[in-house]
Amino acid sequence: MKIYVDADASPVKQTVIHAGRQTNIPVVLVQSFAHYSKSDELEGVETIYVDTGAEAADYKIMKLARKGDIIVTQDYGLASLGLAKGCSVLHHKGFAYTSDNIDLLLETRYASAMARKSGKRTKGPKAFSSEDRQKFEKLLMETIHIHKESHK
């Protein structure tokens, strides 16, 4: 099992790295070359850089991820693909993508995109809070525990 992070705009990279170290699960950060930094090279963490194209990180994660891996992303499209591949997919706001909620999330995203395209204003996401971080950390540790128990 590995944890893949769609890392370009992820506010929970350090949380994931810490959890990975605590549980001996490899963490792979996938981000664009536009975010390259020598300081990003962390011991025990694999960082993969991809082209700056809009979906490059998503494609790389889907190429690498295997059934039973964990993916952390805020991208609903990547979440949908990860679920179809048998991965657990988590949002940094502390909820899991599931077969029960992914269709509604994708429909809402599409409706918002169409509204913006027609000139309407839509609300953006709420700011990431310390409560969100705590919810995510709890969900991540629960997900890791479930995965480890099912692979004993």
C-alpha positions in Angstrom: 0.0 0.0 0.0 1.1 3.6 -0.8 -0.4 7.0 -0.2 -0.4 9.2 -3.3 -0.9 13.0 -2.9 -2.1 15.3 -5.7 0.4 17.7 -4.2 0.3 21.0 -6.2 -2.2 22.7 -3.9 -2.6 20.2 -1.1 -2.7 21.8 2.4 -2.2 18.4 4.0 1.1 17.2 2.6 2.8 17.4 6.0 -0.1 15.6 7.7 0.1 12.8 5.2 3.9 12.6 5.5 3.7 12.4 9.2 1.0 9.6 9.1 3.1 7.7 6.5 6.1 7.8 8.7 4.2 6.7 11.8 2.6 3.7 10.0 5.5 2.8 7.7 3.5 3.5 4.5 5.3 5.0 1.6 4.1 8.5 0.6 4.4 9.7 -3.0 3.9 13.4 -3.8 3.0 14.1 -7.4 3.3 17.7 -8.5 4.1 19.9 -11.4 7.6 21.1 -12.2 6.3 24.6 -11.6 6.4 23.8 -7.9 9.9 22.3 -7.9 12.0 23.1 -4.9 15.1 21.4 -3.5 13.5 21.9 0.0 10.7 19.6 -1.1 13.0 16.6 -1.1 12.2 14.9 2.2 13.7 11.7 3.5 11.4 8.7 3.1 9.1 10.6 0.7 9.1 10.1 -3.0 8.4 13.3 -5.0 7.5 12.9 -8.7 7.4 15.9 -10.9 5.2 16.1 -14.0 4.6 18.6 -16.8 2.6 21.6 -15.9 -0.4 20.5 -18.0 -3.8 20.6 -16.2 -4.2 16.9 -15.8 -0.6 15.7 -15.8 -0.5 14.9 -12.0 -3.8 13.1 -12.3 -2.6 10.9 -15.2 0.6 10.1 -13.3 -1.2 9.1 -10.1 -3.6 6.9 -12.1 -0.7 5.2 -13.9 1.0 4.4 -10.5 -1.8 3.7 -8.1 -2.9 0.2 -7.5 -6.0 -1.3 -5.8 -5.8 -0.7 -2.1 -3.7 2.4 -2.3 -4.9 5.7 -0.8 -5.2 8.9 -2.9 -5.5 12.4 -1.5 -6.9 14.9 -3.9 -9.5 17.7 -4.2 -10.0 16.8 -7.8 -13.4 15.1 -8.3 -12.4 13.6 -11.7 -9.3 12.0 -10.2 -11.3 10.8 -7.3 -13.8 9.1 -9.6 -11.0 7.3 -11.5 -9.3 6.3 -8.2 -12.5 4.8 -6.9 -13.0 2.8 -10.1 -9.5 1.4 -9.6 -10.3 0.2 -6.1 -8.4 2.9 -4.2 -9.5 4.8 -1.1 -9.8 8.5 -2.1 -9.8 11.2 0.5 -10.4 15.0 0.3 -8.3 17.3 2.4 -11.4 18.7 4.0 -11.9 15.4 5.8 -14.3 13.4 3.8 -13.9 10.2 1.7 -15.1 10.0 -1.8 -17.4 7.0 -2.2 -19.6 5.4 -4.9 -22.5 7.0 -3.0 -21.3 10.6 -3.3 -19.1 10.9 -6.4 -21.9 11.2 -8.9 -23.4 14.2 -7.1 -20.0 15.8 -6.6 -19.3 15.5 -10.4 -22.8 16.8 -11.3 -22.4 19.8 -9.0 -18.9 20.6 -10.4 -20.4 20.4 -13.9 -23.3 22.7 -13.1 -21.0 25.2 -11.5 -18.7 25.2 -14.6 -21.7 25.7 -16.9 -23.0 28.6 -14.7 -19.5 30.3 -14.8 -19.4 29.7 -18.5 -22.7 31.6 -18.9 -21.3 34.5 -16.9 -22.8 33.7 -13.5 -20.8 33.9 -10.4 -20.4 30.9 -8.2 -19.1 30.6 -4.6 -15.6 29.2 -4.3 -14.6 26.7 -1.6 -14.5 27.8 2.0 -11.0 28.5 3.4 -9.2 25.5 4.8 -9.5 25.5 8.6 -7.8 23.8 11.6 -11.1 21.8 12.0 -10.7 20.6 8.4 -7.1 19.5 9.2 -8.2 17.6 12.3 -11.1 15.9 10.4 -8.7 14.9 7.6 -6.1 13.6 10.0 -8.7 11.5 11.8 -10.1 10.1 8.5 -6.6 9.3 7.1 -5.6 7.4 10.2 -8.9 5.5 10.2 -8.5 4.7 6.5 -4.9 3.4 7.1 -6.1 1.3 10.0 -8.8 -0.3 8.0 -6.4 -1.0 5.1 -3.8 -2.5 7.4 -6.5 -4.7 9.1 -7.8 -6.0 5.8 -4.3 -6.9 4.5 -3.3 -9.0 7.6 
